[in-house]
Amino acid sequence: MLALTMSLPMLAQTPQQWRDSLAVLNKQITAQPASTDLRLRKAAVNIELNQWEYAIEEYGRVLDIDKNSLSALYFRAYAYNHLRHYDLACADYEHFLSILPRNFEARLGLAMTKRNMGRKLETGDELNRLVEMYPDSAVAYAARAAFEQEEKQYDLSLYDWDKALLLSRNNTEYLLAKYHVLWAMKRYDEARRLQRELLKAGVSQALLKTEK
């Protein structure tokens, strides 16, 4: 997983600085065309510049050299998602997970990609699997809760928001989502109590309902 983190730039730069970095990397790649490290770094700069197609091409070149490059598979799927090539993103996530099946980020990425494709049953299965693999992860419960909320499965969603909040207490995003679930369930007294907490925590009134 260290390769995944190292394949993305670590310091914030201006667009011109990224373009300058790209020019340097292109020269280095010309001298060392078989260097997957340089190509991963170039693809990461392409992503910083929103050059999704160029990033995908570069990750493809890395995968031509090393078909099991986790960094290239993960971030090409990320780039494919930005271009809404969801079927291709799924294929890369699935290849990644065939190598590293317990990776949290790739499993979550696959679930969200299937959600974007409208494959609801498969999305639910992936999110259930994520929670089973990571029962101590607030993010896993929150991801499933958000999907259930979207599907108007409010009882299930409320349960998962509560689980997420047990693991990440006072998380205002989770509290706000729970508030909206309570409101959708017409549990107005509980919703208003939570509303007061949210206002004290600095949440804007504009994000909160005021009437039944």
C-alpha positions as CSV (number, residue, x, y, z in Angstrom):
1,M,0.0,0.0,0.0
2,L,3.0,2.3,0.3
3,A,3.1,2.3,-3.5
4,L,-0.4,3.7,-3.6
5,T,0.4,6.7,-1.4
6,M,3.7,7.4,-3.1
7,S,2.2,7.5,-6.6
8,L,0.4,10.7,-5.8
9,P,2.2,14.0,-5.3
10,M,2.5,14.9,-1.6
11,L,2.8,18.7,-1.8
12,A,0.2,21.3,-3.0
13,Q,1.4,23.2,-6.0
14,T,-0.1,25.8,-8.4
15,P,-1.3,24.6,-11.9
16,Q,1.9,26.1,-13.4
17,Q,4.1,24.3,-11.0
18,W,2.3,21.0,-11.9
19,R,2.9,21.7,-15.6
20,D,6.5,22.4,-14.9
21,S,6.7,19.1,-13.0
22,L,5.1,17.4,-16.0
23,A,7.7,18.8,-18.3
24,V,10.5,17.5,-16.1
25,L,8.8,14.0,-15.8
26,N,8.3,13.8,-19.6
27,K,12.1,14.3,-20.1
28,Q,12.9,11.7,-17.5
29,I,10.6,9.2,-19.0
30,T,12.1,9.8,-22.4
31,A,15.4,8.7,-20.9
32,Q,13.9,5.9,-18.8
33,P,10.8,4.6,-20.6
34,A,10.6,1.4,-18.6
35,S,10.4,3.3,-15.2
36,T,7.0,2.6,-13.7
37,D,7.8,4.9,-10.8
38,L,8.3,7.9,-13.2
39,R,5.1,6.9,-15.2
40,L,3.1,6.7,-12.0
41,R,4.3,10.1,-10.9
42,K,3.5,11.6,-14.3
43,A,0.0,10.1,-14.2
44,A,-0.5,11.6,-10.7
45,V,0.4,15.0,-12.1
46,N,-2.0,14.4,-15.0
47,I,-4.7,13.8,-12.3
48,E,-3.8,17.0,-10.5
49,L,-4.3,18.9,-13.8
50,N,-7.6,17.1,-14.5
51,Q,-6.0,15.4,-17.5
52,W,-8.0,12.2,-17.0
53,E,-7.4,10.7,-20.4
54,Y,-3.6,11.2,-20.2
55,A,-3.6,9.7,-16.7
56,I,-5.5,6.7,-18.0
57,E,-3.1,6.3,-20.9
58,E,-0.1,6.5,-18.5
59,Y,-1.6,4.0,-16.1
60,G,-2.2,1.7,-19.1
61,R,1.5,1.9,-20.0
62,V,2.4,1.0,-16.4
63,L,0.1,-2.0,-16.6
64,D,1.7,-3.1,-19.8
65,I,5.0,-3.4,-17.8
66,D,3.4,-4.7,-14.6
67,K,-0.1,-6.0,-15.1
68,N,-0.6,-6.3,-11.3
69,S,0.5,-2.7,-10.4
70,L,-1.8,-1.9,-7.5
71,S,-1.2,1.9,-7.9
72,A,-2.0,1.9,-11.6
73,L,-5.2,-0.2,-11.1
74,Y,-6.5,1.8,-8.2
75,F,-5.9,5.2,-9.7
76,R,-6.9,4.3,-13.2
77,A,-10.3,3.2,-11.7
78,Y,-10.4,6.6,-10.0
79,A,-9.8,8.3,-13.3
80,Y,-12.3,6.2,-15.1
81,N,-14.9,7.1,-12.5
82,H,-14.3,10.8,-13.2
83,L,-15.0,10.2,-16.9
84,R,-18.1,8.0,-16.0
85,H,-16.5,4.9,-17.6
86,Y,-18.0,2.9,-14.7
87,D,-17.7,-0.5,-16.4
88,L,-13.9,0.0,-16.9
89,A,-13.5,1.3,-13.3
90,C,-15.3,-1.8,-12.0
91,A,-12.9,-4.0,-13.9
92,D,-9.9,-2.3,-12.4
93,Y,-11.2,-2.4,-8.9
94,E,-12.1,-6.1,-9.3
95,H,-8.6,-6.8,-10.6
96,F,-7.1,-4.9,-7.7
97,L,-9.3,-6.9,-5.2
98,S,-8.3,-10.2,-6.7
99,I,-4.8,-9.3,-5.6
100,L,-5.6,-7.6,-2.3
101,P,-9.1,-8.6,-1.4
102,R,-9.3,-6.8,2.0
103,N,-8.3,-3.4,0.8
104,F,-10.8,-0.9,2.2
105,E,-10.4,1.9,-0.3
106,A,-10.8,-0.4,-3.4
107,R,-13.7,-2.2,-1.9
108,L,-15.5,1.1,-1.1
109,G,-14.6,2.4,-4.6
110,L,-16.1,-0.7,-6.2
111,A,-19.3,-0.3,-4.1
112,M,-19.7,3.4,-5.1
113,T,-19.0,2.6,-8.8
114,K,-21.7,0.0,-8.8
115,R,-24.0,2.5,-7.1
116,N,-23.3,4.9,-10.0
117,M,-24.2,2.2,-12.4
118,G,-27.5,1.6,-10.7
119,R,-26.6,-1.9,-9.6
120,K,-28.3,-1.6,-6.3
121,L,-28.3,-5.2,-5.1
122,E,-24.6,-5.5,-5.9
123,T,-23.9,-2.2,-4.1
124,G,-25.6,-3.4,-1.0
125,D,-23.7,-6.6,-1.1
126,E,-20.4,-4.8,-1.4
127,L,-21.2,-2.5,1.4
128,N,-22.3,-5.4,3.6
129,R,-19.0,-7.1,2.8
130,L,-17.1,-3.9,3.7
131,V,-18.8,-3.7,7.1
132,E,-18.2,-7.4,7.8
133,M,-14.5,-6.9,7.0
134,Y,-14.1,-3.7,8.9
135,P,-16.6,-3.8,11.8
136,D,-14.7,-1.1,13.7
137,S,-14.7,1.4,10.8
138,A,-17.1,4.4,11.1
139,V,-16.6,5.1,7.4
140,A,-17.9,1.6,6.5
141,Y,-21.1,2.1,8.5
142,A,-21.5,5.6,7.2
143,A,-21.1,4.5,3.5
144,R,-23.8,1.8,4.0
145,A,-26.0,4.2,6.0
146,A,-25.8,6.8,3.2
147,F,-26.8,4.3,0.6
148,E,-29.7,3.0,2.7
149,Q,-30.8,6.6,3.2
150,E,-30.7,7.2,-0.5
151,E,-32.9,4.1,-1.0
152,K,-35.3,5.3,1.7
153,Q,-34.5,2.3,3.9
154,Y,-34.7,4.6,6.9
155,D,-34.7,2.0,9.7
156,L,-31.5,0.4,8.4
157,S,-29.9,3.7,7.8
158,L,-30.7,5.0,11.3
159,Y,-29.1,1.9,12.7
160,D,-25.9,2.4,10.7
161,W,-25.7,6.1,11.4
162,D,-25.8,5.2,15.1
163,K,-23.1,2.6,14.7
164,A,-20.9,5.1,12.8
165,L,-21.5,7.7,15.6
166,L,-20.5,5.2,18.2
167,L,-17.1,4.8,16.4
168,S,-16.8,8.5,15.5
169,R,-18.5,10.5,18.2
170,N,-19.7,14.0,17.5
171,N,-19.0,13.7,13.8
172,T,-21.2,16.6,12.5
173,E,-21.6,15.1,9.1
174,Y,-22.9,11.9,10.5
175,L,-25.1,13.7,13.0
176,L,-26.6,15.8,10.2
177,A,-27.4,12.7,8.1
178,K,-29.0,11.1,11.2
179,Y,-31.1,14.2,11.7
180,H,-32.4,14.0,8.2
181,V,-33.2,10.3,8.6
182,L,-35.2,11.1,11.8
183,W,-37.1,13.8,10.0
184,A,-37.9,11.5,7.1
185,M,-39.2,8.9,9.6
186,K,-41.4,11.7,11.2
187,R,-39.6,11.3,14.5
188,Y,-39.8,15.1,15.0
189,D,-39.1,15.3,18.7
190,E,-35.8,13.4,18.3
191,A,-34.9,15.3,15.2
192,R,-35.4,18.7,17.0
193,R,-33.3,17.6,20.0
194,L,-30.5,16.6,17.5
195,Q,-31.1,19.9,15.7
196,R,-30.2,21.9,18.8
197,E,-27.0,19.9,19.1
198,L,-26.1,20.6,15.5
199,L,-26.8,24.3,15.9
200,K,-24.5,24.4,19.0
201,A,-21.9,22.6,16.9
202,G,-22.0,25.4,14.4
203,V,-24.0,23.7,11.6
204,S,-25.8,26.3,9.5
205,Q,-29.5,26.7,10.0
206,A,-29.9,26.5,6.2
207,L,-29.0,22.8,6.4
208,L,-31.8,22.1,8.9
209,K,-35.5,21.9,8.5
210,T,-37.6,24.2,10.6
211,E,-41.2,23.0,10.1
212,K,-43.0,19.6,9.8
